[in-house]
Amino acid sequence: MPFKSQAQRRKFAQLLVEGKISPQTFEEWNRETGGKKLPERAAGKRASAASKRRSTRKSTTRKKKKAAKKSRG
């Protein structure tokens, strides 16, 4: 699995020095990454489609409830 950012590469190098990962593991990741220009930090994960649907449902339900209250009185 290749590195996703420079920060991740530094972290793995630190773990290698501390003896928490093997040199083979570090070398494998480094080899798979190749000479790519990596960003300093990896981008965060985007919200999943399911969570987007959930938030949309909540807002439409609230709107319907407010409209029903206003029409009643």
TIDODREN-811002 format. One record per residue (C-alpha): x, y, z; chain; residue number from 0. Coordinates in Angstrom, 2 decimals. Layout:
xx=X, yy=Y, zz=Z, ch=A, i=NUM
...
This chain:
xx=0.00, yy=0.00, zz=0.00, ch=A, i=0
xx=1.59, yy=3.32, zz=-1.01, ch=A, i=1
xx=1.99, yy=6.33, zz=1.25, ch=A, i=2
xx=-0.75, yy=8.95, zz=0.93, ch=A, i=3
xx=1.17, yy=11.94, zz=2.33, ch=A, i=4
xx=4.57, yy=13.18, zz=3.46, ch=A, i=5
xx=3.31, yy=13.19, zz=7.05, ch=A, i=6
xx=2.46, yy=9.49, zz=6.80, ch=A, i=7
xx=5.90, yy=8.73, zz=5.36, ch=A, i=8
xx=7.56, yy=10.57, zz=8.27, ch=A, i=9
xx=5.41, yy=8.69, zz=10.78, ch=A, i=10
xx=6.41, yy=5.35, zz=9.30, ch=A, i=11
xx=10.08, yy=6.39, zz=9.37, ch=A, i=12
xx=9.67, yy=7.23, zz=13.06, ch=A, i=13
xx=8.05, yy=3.84, zz=13.73, ch=A, i=14
xx=10.91, yy=2.16, zz=11.88, ch=A, i=15
xx=13.50, yy=3.92, zz=14.06, ch=A, i=16
xx=11.56, yy=2.95, zz=17.19, ch=A, i=17
xx=11.46, yy=-0.66, zz=16.01, ch=A, i=18
xx=7.66, yy=-0.83, zz=15.87, ch=A, i=19
xx=7.60, yy=-1.84, zz=12.19, ch=A, i=20
xx=10.03, yy=-3.94, zz=10.19, ch=A, i=21
xx=12.40, yy=-2.48, zz=7.61, ch=A, i=22
xx=10.73, yy=-4.73, zz=5.02, ch=A, i=23
xx=7.34, yy=-3.12, zz=5.68, ch=A, i=24
xx=8.75, yy=0.39, zz=5.33, ch=A, i=25
xx=10.63, yy=-0.53, zz=2.18, ch=A, i=26
xx=7.54, yy=-2.15, zz=0.64, ch=A, i=27
xx=5.42, yy=0.97, zz=1.19, ch=A, i=28
xx=8.24, yy=3.20, zz=-0.03, ch=A, i=29
xx=8.71, yy=1.10, zz=-3.17, ch=A, i=30
xx=4.99, yy=1.12, zz=-4.00, ch=A, i=31
xx=4.83, yy=4.90, zz=-3.57, ch=A, i=32
xx=7.69, yy=5.39, zz=-6.00, ch=A, i=33
xx=8.80, yy=8.92, zz=-6.81, ch=A, i=34
xx=5.35, yy=10.48, zz=-6.54, ch=A, i=35
xx=5.01, yy=14.04, zz=-5.32, ch=A, i=36
xx=2.95, yy=13.60, zz=-2.16, ch=A, i=37
xx=0.90, yy=16.28, zz=-0.39, ch=A, i=38
xx=2.00, yy=17.35, zz=3.09, ch=A, i=39
xx=-1.27, yy=16.09, zz=4.57, ch=A, i=40
xx=-3.84, yy=13.71, zz=3.11, ch=A, i=41
xx=-7.31, yy=15.07, zz=2.45, ch=A, i=42
xx=-10.03, yy=14.15, zz=4.94, ch=A, i=43
xx=-12.74, yy=11.66, zz=4.14, ch=A, i=44
xx=-15.89, yy=12.95, zz=2.54, ch=A, i=45
xx=-19.30, yy=12.32, zz=4.06, ch=A, i=46
xx=-20.89, yy=9.11, zz=2.85, ch=A, i=47
xx=-24.02, yy=9.11, zz=0.73, ch=A, i=48
xx=-26.02, yy=7.45, zz=3.52, ch=A, i=49
xx=-25.22, yy=10.18, zz=6.03, ch=A, i=50
xx=-26.11, yy=12.84, zz=3.45, ch=A, i=51
xx=-29.48, yy=11.18, zz=2.88, ch=A, i=52
xx=-30.10, yy=11.02, zz=6.62, ch=A, i=53
xx=-29.44, yy=14.72, zz=7.10, ch=A, i=54
xx=-31.66, yy=15.58, zz=4.13, ch=A, i=55
xx=-34.51, yy=13.49, zz=5.49, ch=A, i=56
xx=-34.30, yy=15.20, zz=8.87, ch=A, i=57
xx=-34.47, yy=18.66, zz=7.37, ch=A, i=58
xx=-37.43, yy=17.85, zz=5.12, ch=A, i=59
xx=-39.28, yy=16.22, zz=8.03, ch=A, i=60
xx=-38.75, yy=19.30, zz=10.18, ch=A, i=61
xx=-40.00, yy=21.55, zz=7.41, ch=A, i=62
xx=-43.15, yy=19.45, zz=7.02, ch=A, i=63
xx=-43.81, yy=19.54, zz=10.78, ch=A, i=64
xx=-43.37, yy=23.33, zz=10.91, ch=A, i=65
xx=-45.72, yy=23.77, zz=7.96, ch=A, i=66
xx=-48.34, yy=21.54, zz=9.62, ch=A, i=67
xx=-48.15, yy=23.55, zz=12.87, ch=A, i=68
xx=-48.57, yy=26.84, zz=11.01, ch=A, i=69
xx=-51.57, yy=25.60, zz=9.04, ch=A, i=70
xx=-53.30, yy=24.36, zz=12.20, ch=A, i=71
xx=-53.29, yy=27.52, zz=13.96, ch=A, i=72
